[in-house]
């Protein structure tokens, strides 16, 4: 190919133009990088600087100031480095165990044992399938989840699953409440601990308002504080993002916060009860004993 010779003045102007373009590109790139860093940077008030959020929402900023944070894990997180997860300040993990009456998460047993070895307090959760009888689901959970005295209370995950291919339907409120009641009682009998109820905004509004108030609630609210989305519901755990980033997990992971202080968290782990309910539920044999120091400082 024949090369066309340029005049000296044209070459000089071209070089200047190229320089300007490169400078502009560099400035834009630096700005973009800065914005990206801001997007995933943890809050300045966060106690866990190694953790972040790929898509932070200002509506849940107060969650970052709570002292006790954890994650929920299933097979979708792949291979988890539990030692790194703990080192990043993860204080608890809820691990998916079972769904319906015939499905077990393929990573459950691996995650269950690895979390224990790493020293991360963990609890197992069951995802309710509304097209399967409650007693069959309870039996499946008991068959596959060890009754580990050191585990956190189990979790019953109740939400509508409109994306399900086989069971997208909703059941009547009375039927849903009856199914939930049976599964909660069976899970408690199996583990010796009062189960936690996980739910989302829609299911709580349609089914759970005013119900099962003696159970700890773990609620999902990723764009606003819980009291904005949930009518008269006291919560113990708050799932505040589904796009969290935590050392030890590749990609997005749900991040969660406990409502209270470090001492209240120690009381929860020791008693398997929300400390706010201990004095009321302990006489019923629901909560384990706490030492006098913990009980005396229940509001600290």
C-alpha positions as CSV (number, residue, x, y, z in Angstrom):
1,X,0.0,0.0,0.0
2,X,1.3,3.4,-1.0
3,X,1.8,5.8,2.0
4,X,0.7,9.3,1.5
5,X,3.3,11.8,2.8
6,X,1.8,14.5,5.1
7,X,3.1,18.1,5.3
8,X,4.9,19.1,8.5
9,X,2.1,21.4,9.7
10,X,-0.5,18.7,9.2
11,X,1.5,16.2,11.2
12,X,2.0,18.6,14.0
13,X,-1.7,19.4,14.3
14,X,-2.5,15.7,14.1
15,X,-0.1,15.0,17.0
16,X,-1.7,17.7,19.1
17,X,-5.2,16.4,18.4
18,X,-4.0,12.9,19.4
19,X,-2.6,14.2,22.6
20,X,-5.8,16.0,23.5
21,X,-7.9,12.9,22.7
22,X,-5.6,10.7,24.8
23,X,-5.7,13.2,27.7
24,X,-9.5,13.3,27.5
25,X,-9.8,9.6,27.4
26,X,-7.5,9.3,30.4
27,X,-9.5,11.8,32.4
28,X,-12.8,10.0,31.5
29,X,-11.3,6.6,32.4
30,X,-10.1,7.9,35.7
31,X,-13.5,9.4,36.4
32,X,-15.2,6.1,35.5
33,X,-12.8,4.2,37.7
34,X,-13.5,6.6,40.6
35,X,-17.2,6.2,40.2
36,X,-17.0,2.5,40.1
37,X,-14.9,2.4,43.2
38,X,-17.5,4.6,45.0
39,X,-20.2,2.2,43.8
40,X,-18.8,-0.8,45.6
41,X,-17.0,0.9,48.4
42,X,-18.3,0.2,51.9
43,X,-19.8,3.0,53.9
44,X,-17.4,5.1,55.9
45,X,-19.3,3.9,59.0
46,X,-19.1,0.3,58.2
47,X,-17.4,-2.0,60.7
48,X,-16.5,-4.4,57.9
49,X,-14.4,-2.6,55.3
50,X,-13.5,-5.7,53.4
51,X,-17.2,-6.1,52.5
52,X,-19.1,-4.1,50.0
53,X,-22.0,-3.9,47.6
54,X,-22.0,-4.0,43.8
55,X,-25.2,-1.9,43.8
56,X,-25.5,0.0,47.1
57,X,-28.8,1.6,47.9
58,X,-29.0,4.7,50.1
59,X,-32.3,3.5,51.6
60,X,-30.5,0.8,53.6
61,X,-27.4,2.7,54.6
62,X,-28.3,2.3,58.3
63,X,-27.7,-1.5,58.0
64,X,-24.0,-0.9,57.5
65,X,-23.8,0.7,60.9
66,X,-25.2,-2.3,62.7
67,X,-22.4,-4.3,64.4
68,X,-23.3,-7.9,63.5
69,X,-23.3,-8.9,59.9
70,X,-23.7,-12.2,58.1
71,X,-24.6,-13.9,54.8
72,X,-26.9,-16.5,53.4
73,X,-25.4,-19.2,51.2
74,X,-26.6,-21.8,48.7
75,X,-25.2,-23.7,45.8
76,X,-25.4,-20.6,43.7
77,X,-22.4,-19.2,45.5
78,X,-20.2,-22.1,44.3
79,X,-17.2,-23.0,46.3
80,X,-17.0,-20.8,49.5
81,X,-13.7,-20.0,51.2
82,X,-15.1,-20.1,54.8
83,X,-11.9,-19.1,56.4
84,X,-11.7,-15.9,54.4
85,X,-15.4,-15.3,55.0
86,X,-14.9,-15.4,58.7
87,X,-11.7,-13.3,58.6
88,X,-13.7,-10.6,56.8
89,X,-15.9,-10.3,59.9
90,X,-18.8,-12.6,59.0
91,X,-20.6,-13.4,62.3
92,X,-23.2,-15.8,61.0
93,X,-24.4,-17.7,57.9
94,X,-27.7,-19.2,57.0
95,X,-27.2,-22.1,54.7
96,X,-29.8,-23.5,52.3
97,X,-30.6,-27.1,53.2
98,X,-33.9,-28.3,51.7
99,X,-36.8,-27.3,49.5
100,X,-40.2,-28.9,49.3
101,X,-40.2,-32.6,50.0
102,X,-37.5,-34.0,47.8
103,X,-34.8,-31.4,47.1
104,X,-31.6,-30.8,49.0
105,X,-29.2,-28.1,48.1
106,X,-26.2,-29.9,46.5
107,X,-23.7,-27.8,48.6
108,X,-25.5,-28.0,51.9
109,X,-23.5,-30.7,53.7
110,X,-20.2,-29.3,52.4
111,X,-21.1,-25.8,53.5
112,X,-22.5,-27.0,56.8
113,X,-19.3,-28.8,57.8
114,X,-17.0,-26.2,56.4
115,X,-18.7,-23.3,58.2
116,X,-18.3,-25.2,61.5
117,X,-14.7,-25.9,60.9
118,X,-14.1,-22.2,60.2
119,X,-15.9,-21.1,63.3
120,X,-18.8,-19.3,61.6
121,X,-22.1,-19.8,63.5
122,X,-24.6,-21.2,61.0
123,X,-28.2,-22.2,60.7
124,X,-30.0,-24.3,58.1
125,X,-33.0,-23.0,56.1
126,X,-35.9,-24.8,54.3
127,X,-37.6,-23.2,51.3
128,X,-41.3,-23.9,51.3
129,X,-42.9,-25.4,48.2
130,X,-46.6,-24.6,48.3
131,X,-47.6,-27.6,46.2
132,X,-46.3,-30.2,48.7
133,X,-48.0,-31.2,51.9
134,X,-46.5,-29.5,55.0
135,X,-45.9,-32.8,56.8
136,X,-43.8,-34.2,53.9
137,X,-41.7,-31.0,53.8
138,X,-41.1,-31.2,57.6
139,X,-40.1,-34.9,57.3
140,X,-37.7,-34.0,54.5
141,X,-36.0,-31.3,56.6
142,X,-35.7,-33.6,59.6
143,X,-34.2,-36.3,57.4
144,X,-31.5,-34.1,55.9
145,X,-30.6,-31.5,58.5
146,X,-28.6,-32.6,61.6
147,X,-30.0,-31.7,65.0
148,X,-26.8,-29.9,65.9
149,X,-27.0,-28.4,69.4
150,X,-24.4,-25.8,68.5
151,X,-26.2,-24.5,65.4
152,X,-28.3,-21.4,65.2
153,X,-32.0,-21.8,65.1
154,X,-33.4,-23.2,61.8
155,X,-35.1,-20.9,59.3
156,X,-38.4,-21.4,57.5
157,X,-38.3,-19.5,54.2
158,X,-41.8,-18.4,53.2
159,X,-42.5,-16.4,50.1
160,X,-44.5,-16.8,46.9
161,X,-42.5,-18.3,44.0
162,X,-44.2,-17.0,40.9
163,X,-41.2,-17.9,38.8
164,X,-41.6,-21.6,39.5
165,X,-42.3,-23.8,36.5
166,X,-44.1,-26.5,38.5
167,X,-45.7,-24.5,41.3
168,X,-46.2,-20.7,40.7
169,X,-49.6,-20.6,42.5
170,X,-50.5,-18.9,45.7
171,X,-52.6,-20.8,48.3
172,X,-55.3,-19.3,50.5
173,X,-54.2,-17.5,53.6
174,X,-55.7,-20.0,56.0
175,X,-54.0,-22.9,54.2
176,X,-50.6,-21.1,54.1
177,X,-50.8,-20.3,57.9
178,X,-51.7,-23.9,58.7
179,X,-48.7,-25.2,56.6
180,X,-46.4,-22.8,58.2
181,X,-47.6,-23.6,61.7
182,X,-47.0,-27.3,61.2
183,X,-43.6,-26.9,59.7
184,X,-42.5,-24.5,62.5
185,X,-43.6,-27.0,65.2
186,X,-41.8,-29.9,63.5
187,X,-38.6,-28.0,63.0
188,X,-38.6,-26.9,66.6
189,X,-39.2,-30.4,67.8
190,X,-36.3,-31.6,65.7
191,X,-33.7,-29.0,66.6
192,X,-34.8,-27.9,70.0
193,X,-34.9,-24.3,68.9
194,X,-37.6,-21.9,68.0
195,X,-37.4,-21.4,64.2
196,X,-36.8,-18.1,62.5
197,X,-39.2,-17.0,59.9
198,X,-37.8,-15.5,56.7
199,X,-40.1,-13.6,54.5
200,X,-40.4,-10.8,51.9
201,X,-42.7,-7.7,51.7
202,X,-45.5,-9.2,49.7
203,X,-45.8,-12.4,51.6
204,X,-45.7,-10.7,54.9
205,X,-48.5,-8.3,53.8
206,X,-50.7,-11.0,52.4
207,X,-50.2,-13.7,55.0
208,X,-48.0,-12.9,58.0
209,X,-49.1,-9.6,59.4
210,X,-50.0,-10.1,63.1
211,X,-49.0,-13.8,63.0
212,X,-46.3,-15.9,64.8
213,X,-45.1,-13.1,66.9
214,X,-43.3,-15.4,69.3
215,X,-40.8,-16.3,66.5
216,X,-37.8,-14.2,65.4
217,X,-38.3,-12.7,62.0
218,X,-35.7,-12.3,59.2
219,X,-37.1,-9.9,56.7
220,X,-36.0,-8.8,53.3
221,X,-35.9,-5.0,52.4
222,X,-33.3,-4.0,49.9
223,X,-34.4,-0.4,49.2
224,X,-35.7,1.0,52.5
225,X,-35.5,0.4,56.2
226,X,-37.7,-2.4,57.5
227,X,-40.3,-0.2,59.3
228,X,-41.0,1.5,55.9
229,X,-42.0,-1.7,54.2
230,X,-43.4,-3.9,57.0
231,X,-46.4,-3.0,59.0
232,X,-45.9,-3.4,62.8
233,X,-43.2,-6.1,62.5
234,X,-40.3,-6.3,64.9
235,X,-37.4,-8.0,63.2
236,X,-34.3,-9.9,64.4
237,X,-32.4,-10.2,61.1
238,X,-32.5,-7.9,58.1
239,X,-31.5,-8.9,54.5
240,X,-30.5,-5.5,53.1
241,X,-28.9,-6.4,49.8
242,X,-28.7,-9.2,47.3
243,X,-25.6,-7.8,45.6
244,X,-23.2,-7.9,48.4
245,X,-19.5,-8.7,47.9
246,X,-17.6,-10.5,50.6
247,X,-14.1,-12.1,50.7
248,X,-14.5,-15.9,50.3
249,X,-17.5,-15.7,47.9
250,X,-17.2,-15.1,44.2
251,X,-19.8,-12.7,42.8
252,X,-23.0,-11.5,44.5
253,X,-24.1,-12.8,47.9
254,X,-27.0,-11.7,50.2
255,X,-25.8,-9.7,53.1
256,X,-27.7,-9.5,56.4
257,X,-27.6,-7.7,59.7
258,X,-28.7,-8.6,63.2
259,X,-30.7,-5.9,65.0
260,X,-28.7,-5.5,68.2
261,X,-25.4,-5.1,69.9
262,X,-22.4,-7.4,70.2
263,X,-23.7,-8.4,73.7
264,X,-27.2,-9.0,72.4
265,X,-25.7,-11.2,69.6
266,X,-23.8,-13.3,72.2
267,X,-27.1,-13.7,74.1
268,X,-28.9,-14.8,71.0
269,X,-26.3,-17.4,70.2
270,X,-26.2,-18.6,73.8
271,X,-30.0,-18.8,74.4
272,X,-31.2,-19.5,70.8
273,X,-33.8,-16.8,71.4
274,X,-34.1,-13.1,70.7
275,X,-32.9,-11.5,73.9
276,X,-36.0,-9.2,73.9
277,X,-38.1,-12.4,74.4
278,X,-36.0,-14.3,76.8
279,X,-37.7,-13.4,80.0
280,X,-41.1,-14.2,78.5
281,X,-40.3,-17.4,76.6
282,X,-37.8,-18.9,79.0
283,X,-40.5,-20.2,81.4
284,X,-42.0,-22.0,78.5
285,X,-38.8,-24.0,78.0
286,X,-38.1,-22.3,74.6
287,X,-35.0,-20.4,75.5
288,X,-31.7,-21.8,76.9
289,X,-30.2,-20.3,80.0
290,X,-28.0,-17.3,79.9
291,X,-25.5,-16.3,82.6
292,X,-26.4,-13.5,85.0
293,X,-24.1,-11.0,83.4
294,X,-25.7,-11.4,80.0
295,X,-29.2,-11.3,81.5
296,X,-28.5,-8.2,83.5
297,X,-27.3,-6.4,80.4
298,X,-30.0,-7.5,78.1
299,X,-30.6,-4.0,76.7
300,X,-26.9,-3.3,76.0
